[in-house]
């Protein structure tokens, strides 16, 4: 929210610098996002009195003698058409800085420093300035909008700095207001806080006005939806004279970026800024039926708002109607049909409380956000509703732009705007803070914040102003006290009263970390990718329409289509990461990610989906192969104390003959393989990529497995090399499986040679294994290993038709 | 006969001199003289029977001397040749030691994981347990139970991704507070396992997904002093002993009072620099005393117990700690970035 220092000073005597005030505001909970000096770019400009002014022949220029009081008298060449002897204009002295304008004399193109110059042979020691060159608009100073020199009033003191008179000596605070303090969404609200923080008195703006006997006979206000509008005040003003607002009001509006429109409209805008209460003014000529009715809109009811937009409403929208038709979208914008015009002679002012939730909904549903709706969404209080109307009427009187009637209708639900009493325990307040704030300090702070406090024993009694709807119980009081007392009074302690707890990671968290570290040890880098992907990513994986991965949860309001589906697989993100790396010249590497995939029970979601933590590894480069990736799979298994087995598998995004399903205890829990060439091609991969996914949640029951020690056998083991000949369709895994099932003493089986060629039949393959036999409690009998081998060979022959190579 | 012995001796010397350039040749030469069956010295032994008995002892002694001498000579020769051969082998294996090394690559944990581990270590050491978070949450846990009713202006602080009217992507890990307090009774000391959270924000300084870590302590007599002490200790452990902490008022619906916790800028030590935008302070996390309503929503007696809670953005902490200048870099998996952050 923008707060001009000059405006703030109307309510509080501020005797510190803007920078000190910024710090004060910060420490009591109001962060100043930006502090701007209004006339920052302007310097060295004084009131110049033109004493002589002669045209330069054959040009539009004049050569002038300009008196700048104590600064001296200068010869200035000037091209403006309104320069004249006896006039007073802003004079930028040599060395001054002002805005530089384009040829149109309107568009600002940066700043410039004034130097001595020569025009048509005439020396010029400075420049007479326009409003644009000083950054002053018509609303800041009358005449500043003229495309020529800015004429200063006769009473301006020759040689004086022009900045104060033009309002250029001001500062604007852009303050962020937290959602719990809607009462601070106004200049006056901030002023209250500043006064409290500086120990100063708050000078309330005047709410005085005199009602005349003028009446609007028979006028009624009815609120049909008090749940959405607990208070509605209407006040009738006659004999309205639409005109310009005074300079002080226009200037204040201009400082916060609002254009002046007309006195009546400016008053509503001014009150919104000053007190935080949106106001509306209806032209009574256009109100039919001598009545106001606040009701829910009918289905398909239409309304054209001030900005000439037509909206189709429904019963969740609140409208203000006259006796016949809707005339405003409550709390958002007035209707075009009852807009204030130059011809307006009677006005109905509205000050109301509309419920923030409803305004928020309407504003969102219609995509229409206004200063009023933004303010209502944060919440207004009835105390201010009442005061704002008074303030508006006061301003009507002050500006002399209408007769205040005695037709004042206040429809309310009986909510009090008087302070409510609140009693809290001082001990509890201090209990939240952990320090003992002296009673005198508590009293001082709460008094400054207008809570009219008193303390009796442990009981602090407060009169909570009606605008402080956030004050609920002792923690709120604690917060008020400490933010004014100062957080630097809080003494760091470390849970001296708390019970000792064990703490630490659980088994799953430890295992996850162990697995990550093991993969790092194997040269892989951990990645984190977004949990949402694009439907195009599923296409990249060439998944058919009925693939389970297509059953993904959709975001209702994604940022864009690329981030619209919750991941059902980590593969696409990983392949994209590999592609990005290759594009940046990283042609080899190992990446992994451990993250959730999201498996919905049904769509749309009825219950929490299954968030399955999953491991994905992606490797690429000349040195990688299916088997280096398989090595990483085995590393993962070893780290978790489990064993995997593998079977060929076909996946649409994997090489049909270089991919395997991963099994754990008979259950398929993942896959690994080389990325299909179609995938590599669509990603423009320059080297082969290999990818793996393992459903870690399926292994989570095994996370309790821990390292254990098996005593070494006192007896030595034996090894045998077996060269076997088999059909080419037989896999290594099948052979190992049969061997393992044939003998319980097998410790390890290692494939050391594969041969296909002339020494064996054409359709056969030979694989040679070293098989380690490990004794148990007792030593092997002399022929035991031979018997094991015999049994293995018999089973291999029977089950897989495998022979020993001769 | 002794002359023949002297002849053999000379023959050996000549042989060594002339022929024995390699260990193989020297071995062949040795065989000519010292082979037990065919060697010339061995042959001389067979001559014994032709020698007069009284001279036999002397001759035998001479042969043995010759044999020992020859053995000595050949072993010296072998030593010499062996040394020469090794020398040649070494020379043949000469390499350019300035050529590049073979890479032994160890990966790194993601910067966010590295920070998360450091934080978890610190909090685990303080007696905190680690609770799990969900990425997909119910509106109730993410908002309502945390004192953020529907259409509350505080919802504007967090632009939410919805999956259905009831389900959404967690905008904060604070739901873990509610889940924990529903299950456990005080004393509670948890940090929620750093979770992914989501807000509909995607620009130069915001990522729609980021990571938070939530802490919660509920016990009797928990105060702002505990909050400050705990977070100060934590900040010192992460950013260094000289780090100081500052609390300033803020607002979160689920804490009252609420504070922002700033730490002194570790880049300039608080004097003011680009990192801290000249203020000397860096905004680190949000915290506060758990709102009574939140405790009550979880069935905890708010008169007896109080709590403190804090939430820290891990991505920001990682960026600050490692000087990563763009949040997007954290999610792009560029190896040139990942290789740099080695603080495992």
Interface residues (C-beta under 8 A of the other chain):
Chain A: X26 X27 X28 X29 X178 X179 X180 X181 X182 X356 X357 X360 X361 X377 X378 X379 X431 X432 X433 X434 X435 X473 X475 X476 X478 X479 X482 X483 X487 X488 X490 X491 X492 X493 X494 X495 X496 X497 X498 X499 X500 X501 X502 X503 X504 X505 X506 X509 X513 X516 X517 X519 X520 X521 X522 X523 X524 X525 X526 X527 X528 X529 X530 X531 X532 X553 X554 X555 X556 X557 X558 X559 X563 X566 X577 X580 X581 X584 X586 X589 X590 X591 X592 X595 X596 X598 X604 X605 X608 X609 X611
Chain B: X105 X106 X107 X108 X109 X110 X112 X113 X117 X120 X123 X124 X125 X126 X127 X128 X129 X130 X134 X135 X136 X138 X150 X151 X152 X153 X154 X156 X157 X161 X162 X163 X164 X166 X167 X169 X187 X189 X193 X196 X198 X200 X202 X208 X209 X217 X219 X220 X221 X222 X223 X224 X225 X226 X228 X229 X230 X232 X233 X245 X246 X247 X248 X249 X250 X251 X253 X256 X257 X258 X259 X289 X291 X292 X306 X330 X331 X332 X333 X334 X335 X336 X338 X339 X344
